[in-house]
Amino acid sequence: MMSAIVLLHRWLGIAFCLLFAMWFATGIVMHFVPFPSLTEAERFAGLVPLDREETRIPVAGAVAASGIADATRVRLIQRSDGAVYIVSGPSRQRAIRAADGNDASVKSADVALAIAQAHARQREIDASHARIVGRADVDQWSVPNGFDRHRPLFRVALGVAAGTEVYVSSLTGEIVLDTTRRERGWNLVGSVLHWIYPTVLRSNWALWDRLVWSLSLLALIAAVLGAVLGIVRIRIGKRQISSPYRGWHALHHLIGLAATVFVLTWICSGWLSMDHGRLFSRGQLTPTEAGLVNAAPDWRDASSLDGWPISSLAREAEWFAFNGNVYRRDRVALGRQTLIRRGDGPRDGPAGFLDVHEIQGLTGRFADGCAPPSVLPDNDDYPARSMMPGAPVYRSFCGEDWFDVDGADGGVLQRLDPSRRAYRWLYGALHTLDFPVLLSHPRLRDVVTVGLCALGLVFSLTGIVIGWRRLRSSLAA
C-alpha cells in the first residue's frame, strides 16, 4: 500500500509541480490586481444627466416596442446619440430610442466611438485620439459569460498614457468594461494563468469547466498523498522532529510539513471554486422563487408615476417590478437616489430605499413563517453588498434559507441555504482568506496571504527540483 502511495505521489508530483508553483505565484498577483472590470463608480461617472425633452414615448411604449413580453426592468440613460430605454427580461434585453421607439442597438463603429468618447469626457479622460481597435464576440478580457447579453463588443482605445481601452455593447450602447495596460499585463501573469483562462479554452465554458475541475482534483490527490507520506515519514526524537531524507528531499519534506495545512486547504478550496453545483448548491433561487421575483408587471401601471417628474439631476432612471408594484428610482448621484412607488409619492427617508415592510412582502411569499428582515451590518460573516454605495441590504430568515435583498433596487443578491453557507467557508474563506478578522485588518491580510503563498511557492520549487532530477534519471536509464 505504502509503495503504491509513494509511486503515485512521485509521478503526480512530477506532472503537477509546475502547476502548483504557478498557482501560488499567480495567487499573489491576483490578491493585488483583480481581473479587469468596470466598477459601478466608473460606470456611473461616465453617465450624463438625462435630457427629458428627448423622452417622447412612455416606458410602457418602450416595453411594447422591445417585444420582450417578460420584461422586468427598464432603464433610461442618455447616450451621445440620444436618450435610450434599455428593456431587460430574464433572458434578453434591447435598447429602444426614447424619442420614437425605434431600435437603438449600435451597428456603426462611428456611433460606438462617439459613445466611448462621451463616456471618457465625463470621467475627465482626454479621448480626442480614441479609435476603434476591434469588434468581436469575445477576446481575453471580455470572455466571462456575463458579457453574453452585449456581444458583439466594440473595443475602443482611448489613446491615453495608461493604455485604457473600453468596450461598447452593440446591443445597448453602454460601456460594459474597461481595461488598462497595467491591468492587462499583470493579469496575463495573474488571473489568466491562475484560472487557466486563455481565450481559446475559456470561450468553450463546458470544456474549460471540466478540464480545470479535473486538473484541480488530480492536484488535490497529489497533495493529500504527499501529506500522508510526509506525516508517516516523520522522525520524532526527544526534543525535535527530523526527516529521514537528505538534501532537496529533506527540504521538501520539512517545508511540506510546515505548509501542509495551508497547501491542503488552499488546493482543496481552489478545486471547490470549480464546483458549479457538483457538491454544493449554487445559491440560486428555486423556479418558484424566481417566478415571484421575475414576474412581469403590467407596464401601463408605470404611467401612475408620471405625476412625479424625473429629477433634473438624474443620470439614470430605472423602472422595476417588486412584489406586484412598479417602482421608479431616479439616480442623482452614485450613492443617492429617489425611489417612487406606483400610486405613491417619493419614498420616506433620506436615501429613498425600500423599507423592511416592502422586503417582507416579497420574502413572505417565498415560504411561511419568514422572520422580519433586518439590515445586514458591514461585518457580516456572509457579506452581500449593493452596487449602490450606502444602500441597505436586508436579510430575511425563512427557516433554513436566508435571502439577501438589495434595498436600492429590490434585487435578490444571494440565497443562502445550509449548503451555500458551508461553501462560503470551505471556498471563500479558505481560498481568499476573507475571514472577518482579516477583512477588518487589510494590511494583516496582505501579509498573511503573501506569506502563505510564498511558503507554498518555495515548497513547490523544491518539488520541481526533485521532479526534474527524477525525470532526468529515468530518461537516462
N, C-alpha and C positions, 0 to 999 in steps of 0.2 A: 504493500500500500504506500509506504513512505517513498519507495523508489519511483512509483508512478507519479506522486506529487512532485518530487524533485524534477523528473523529466518534463512533466507538463509545465511547471513553473519556468524551467530553463528556457524552453522554446517559445512559450508565450511571452516571456520577458524579452527575448531577442526580437520577437515580432513587434512588441509594443513599447519598447524602451524609448524610442524616439517620439512616439505619440505622447507618452507620459511627460517627457521633458517639454514638448511643445505646449501641452495643456497647462502646465504650471507656469511657464514663461508668459504665455499669452494671457493667462488669468490675471497676472499683474498689470499688463497693459489695459485689459478691459475694465479693471477696477477704476482706472483714472480716465479712460477715453471710451465712452459707450458708443454703440452703433449709431450712425447718423440718423437724426430725426428732426422734424420741425416741431419745436415746442409750442405749447398753446400761447405763451407770451410772444414768441416770434410771429406766429400766425396772426394773432390779434393786432400786433403792432403794424402789420402790413395792410390792415383794412382802412378804408377811408370812410368818412361819415356818409350815411345814406342820403341820396337825393330823392326826397319823397315825391317830387313832381314827375319823376320818371316812372313811378309806380302807378300804372293806369288800370291794371286788372287786379281784382281781389285774389286773395290766397286760394279761395275755392276754385276760381277760374284757372289758376296755375296748376292745381292738382288735376283738374279735368283735362287740361291741355297736355299734361305729362303722360296720361294714360296709365298711371300707377294706381290701380284700384285699391291697393292695401297700404297707401301712404300713411305714415305715422308722424312724420316731421317735415316741416318746410322752413327753410332759412332764406332770408333776404339779405343779399350782400351787394355792394357797389363795385363793379368791375370797371376797368378803364374804358370798356365799350358799352357801359350802361348798367342799370340795376337788373339783377338776376335773382329769380327764385330757384332754390335748389330743393327739389322734391325727393324725399327719401322714403323707401319702404324697407321691409326686412331683407329683401334680396337685390334691390337695384335702386338707382337714383337717376334723375335727369335734371338738366338745367333749362329753365324757361325764362324768356325775356319778360320782365315786368311791364314793359311798355305795350307789347302786342300779343304775348302768349306764344310766340314762335320759339322754335328750338334754339338754345343758346350754347350748344356744345361748340368746342373750339376746333375748327378744321384748318385754320390758316396759321402758318408759322408767324406771320406778322402780328396777328392778334395775340398769340401766346407771348411773343416778345414784348409787346406793349403792356400786357398784364404783369409780366415779370419786372419790367422797369418801374411800373407804378408801385408795385409791392416794395421794391428796393428803396424808392424815394421816400415812402412812408417810414421806412426803418432807417432813414438818413444814410443810405448807401448810394454812392455815385455809380449809377449803372449806365452812363452815357455810352460806354463801349461794349454794352451787352450784346451777345449774339447767340443764336440758336446753334447748338452743337450736336443735337441728336433728337430723334423721335423714335421711340421703340416701346414695345410692350414691357420689356424687362432689362435691367442691367444690374451690376453688382450691388448698387445701393438701393434700388427700388424692387429688389426681388421678394421681400416679405409679402405674404398674401393680403395684408391689409390694403395694398395698393391696387388690388384686382378691380375694384369698382371705379378706378380712374384711368385705366390703361386704354390706349397708349399714352405715354407721357412725353411732353416736350421738355428737353433738358436745355437750360439756358445758362451760359457762363456770363457772370456779371462783369467780368473784366476788371476785377479789383485785386489788390495785392494778396488778399487772403485766399484767392483762388475759389471764391464762393460760386457754387452752382445751385440753381433752384429748378424744381420740377413742376411743370404746369399740367394739371389734369385736362385731358382732352374732352372729358365728359362734363365737367363743371366749370372749368376755367379757374379753379383755385390753385394756389400754391400749396402743395402737399408734402414737400420735402426740400430741405436744403443741406448742402454738404460744403465743407471747406477742405482745402488742400491738406491741412493738418489732420483733420478727421479721417480723410481717405487714406492718407499714408499710415497713420497709426493703426487703423482698422485692418489694413492689409496684413499687418503683423500681430493683430489682436483678434477681433471677433471673427474675421474671415477664416483664419487658421483654426481658432479655438472651436468654432462650430462646424468646421469642415464645410465651408459655405461658398465654394466657387459657384458662379452663376450657372454654369452648365449643369451642375448637380442639383443646386437648390431650386432651380426652376421646375424640376420634377419633384414636388413635395413628397409624394409617397415613396419614391426611390431613396431620396435623401433621408427621410424618417427611418426607413428600415435599415439603411446602411449605418447611420450614426448610432442607432439603438443597438445594433448587433456589435459594432466595434466597442462601444462603451461597456456592453455586457462582458465581452471577452477580456477587456482590460480589467474589469472588476474581478473576474475569476482569477486572473493573474495576480492581482493584488492580494486577494484572500489566500491563495495558495502560498504566496510569499510570506504573509503574516503568520500562517501556520508553521511554516518551516523556520521562520525567524524565532518564534517562541519556543519551538521544540529544541532548537539547537543552542539555546542559551546555556552558558555555564555559570553556575552560581557558586562563588567562593564564600569565604567567611564574611567579607565586607564589600564584595564587589561582584559585578556582572561582567562576564567576558565572552568573547567569541572564539569558537574553535578554528576560525578561518584566519588567514593572513593576507596582508596587502589590500588590494581593492575589494576582495571578497569580505574581509573583516570590516572595512569601512562601509560597504553596502549593508552588511548585517547590522552594525551598530546604529548607523543613521536611520535604517529602516525601522529598528525598534523604537527609536526616539520619535519617528514620524508616523508610526503605524496607525494610531487613532485618526490623525488628520488625513492621511492618504486614503484610508478605507472609507471614511465618511465623505470625503470630497469626491472620490471616484464614484461611490455609490449614489450620492446626490446628483452628480453630473449625469449618470445614467438615468436617474429619475426625471431629469429635465426633459428627457425624450419620452416620457411615459405616455402622454397624449391619450389618457383614458384606458391604458392597458391594465394597470393595477389600481389606480385611484380615479375618483370622479374628476371631471373637468371643471366643476364649478359653474356649469351652465344651467339655465332654467329648464324645467321639465316642459314638454309640449303644452300642457295645460297652463302653466305659469307664463310661458312665452306668449300664449294666446291672449292672456289677460293684459300683459304689458304691451303687446303689439297690436291690440285691437284698433282697427282703423275707425276714426270718428266720422261723423257727418260734418264735412268741412264747411258746410253752409253755416254751421254754428259759429264759425270764426268771425262772421260779419258782426256779431254782437260785441266784438272787441274794438270795432272801428270807432266807437264813441270816445276812446282814449287814443289820440293820435300817437304815432311812433315818435319818440323823443328826437328832437333836432340834433342831439348829441350822439345818437345811436350809430354804431358802426356795424351792427348786425342785429337783425330781428329774427326770432325763431318762434314758430307756432308748433305746439306739440300736444299730443293727447296723453292725458294722465287720469286713469281711473274714471273714464267716461266723460271727463271735462276737457275742453280745449283751452289751452293757455297760450299766452304770448309773452316772451321775455325780450326786452329791449336792452341790449348790452351797450352801455355807455362808456365803460372802462374795463380793463382786464379783470378787476375784482369787484365790479359794481354793475347791477342790473335792476330793472324794474319788471316785476312779474305781474301779469294781469290775467285773471281768470274769466271764463265765459260768464257773462251776467254779473260781473263784479268789477269793482274799481281796482286801482293799484293795491297790491298786497300790503298788509300791515308789516311794520318792521323796517329797520333802517336799511337792510340789504335787499329785501324783496325776494325771499326764498320760500319754498314750500314749507309748511309747518307740520308738526307732529300729527295732527288730526288728518291731514291730507295723505300723509305717508301711510298711516294706519288704515285709511280707507282702502288702499291698494293691497297692502300685505295681509290684511284681514281676510281678503278673498283667496289668498294662497292656501290657507289652512285655518281650521278652527282653533281658537284659543291663543292666537298670537299676542305676545306681550306688547304693551305700548312701546313704540320706537324711542330710542334715546340717541342723542348726538354723540358720535364717536370722538373720544379725546385724541389728541395728536400722537400720544404714546401708546396707542392700542397695539396689542400683540398681533392682530390680524389687520394690518393697515389697508385702508381704502381712501383714495383721495379724489376729490372732484377736479375736473380740468380747470375749474374756475377758482383761483386762489381765494381762500377765506370762506368758501361756500360750505355749509354744514353737510355732513354725511350722516344719515340716520341708519341705525341698526335695529332690525325687528327680529325678535326671537320667536320662531314658530316651531315649538317642540325642539327636535334636534337640529333643525335647519335654521340658519341665520341668513337674513337678507340685508345687504347694504345698499341704500338708495341715495342718489345724489339729490340734495336739496335744491340745486340750481336748475336742473332740467328734468328731474324725475327718472333718470336712467338708473337701472339696477346695475350697480357696479360689480357685485360679486354675490354668489350664492355659496354659502359655506355649510356643507353637511359634514358629518364627522370625518369622512374620508378626505375631504378637501382641507379640513383643519389639520389633519395629520400630515398631509402633503406639504402644507405651508412650512412645517418644522423640518420634515425629512428632506425636502428640497431647498426651499428658500433660505432657511436659517443656516443649514449646514453647508450650502454651496456658496452663498454670498455673504455669510456671516452677518446677516441683518437681525441679530439678536437685539432686543430693545436696549439693553445696557450698552451695546456697542454703537447703536444708532444715535444714542444720546451723547456719545463721545466720538465724533467722526475721526479725529486725529488718532485716537487709540485704535479705532477700527482699521485705519490705513496701515498702521504699524503691524497689527496682528495679521492682516491679510497678506501684506508684502512679506513679512517674516515667515509665515507658514508656507506660502507659495515658493519662497526662496529655498526653504528647507526641502520641500518636495522636489524642486529643480535639482538641487545638489544630489539628493538621493537618486534621481533619475539618471543624472550624469554618471554616477558610479555604475549603474546598471548598463549604460551604453558602453562603457569601457569593458566591463566583464563580458557583455554580449558580443562585442566586436572581437575580443580575444578568443572566445569560444567558437565563434563562427569562422574566424580565420584558421584556427587549428583544425576544425572539422573539414574545411575545404582543402587544407594542405594534406590531410590524411587521405 
